[in-house]
């Protein structure tokens, strides 16, 4: 899917679910890491995390789009567009949008094992094997698996 087809999907969802048109730009933004999407208050554009489509299904993408469109329509109608506002929560429930984006599944887990006593260490980040040693016997560590 490219930005053109995303724009068409956003425009269609806006008309079907909200009864109003979406007159600005919707694009994929690969710099988004922890959020499913982002609505820009100044430009009224919507950015969508491409991982919402590659790691999840089409329903998740539609839920994220509905979430961002809630921000869009409420902001342009001078209503409460923030997550904590009653207007936002009510509209999001009506259109069945996602309240939270699903967690990314691309978390790396590294397992290290001591070469002498077989002590296991599990880390989210890589460690420098020249710098760190086993906390029990002070022997060298080796990468077990990624």
Order of alpha helices (4+ residues) and beta strands (2+ residues): alpha-beta-beta-beta-alpha-alpha-alpha-beta-beta-beta
